Amino acid sequence: MTLAPSERISAMSFRQAFEAERLKRDAERRAREDAERVRQEADEARSVALYEILAADPGFLAEKKLTLDRSRYTVMLEHPDFRLRAYFEDGQVNVTAADKRSATTITAAPTKQESVDTVEQALDVLARYLADETV
């Protein structure tokens, strides 16, 4: 025997309805947290991949007077005159170049900025920005 919707509702206590809602919300929250963790892990893995590509040629970095560094989600190339940076977030890579020569503070403001989708595209933009700075 199947209960009609109105009979099902009246058969459920207020406590049961509350517990069902709380469980539903907990499941939704866990799903959001899991999705965010997966996004963060992917962004971190992509920043590590770019770092490893750049670190593979220390002679080139030394020749161009670049210091390579990485922190969570970010790869930085520091030069006495400029800074190149790739920041990974939500599947996007924000690549910036900042001119330290004209900066009035320690943190140079980005003069160029481009968003791309892949590590390979970020590498291309960094190469283009480096060529712009060293010409």
ABEGO torsion letter per residue (X at the ends): XBBBAAAAAAABBAAAAAAAAAAAAAAAAAAAAAAAAAAAAAAAAAAAAAAAAAAABAAAAAAAGBBBBBBBGBBBBBBAABBBBBBBBGGBBBBBBBBAAABABABBBBABBBBBABAAAAAAAAAAAAAAAAX
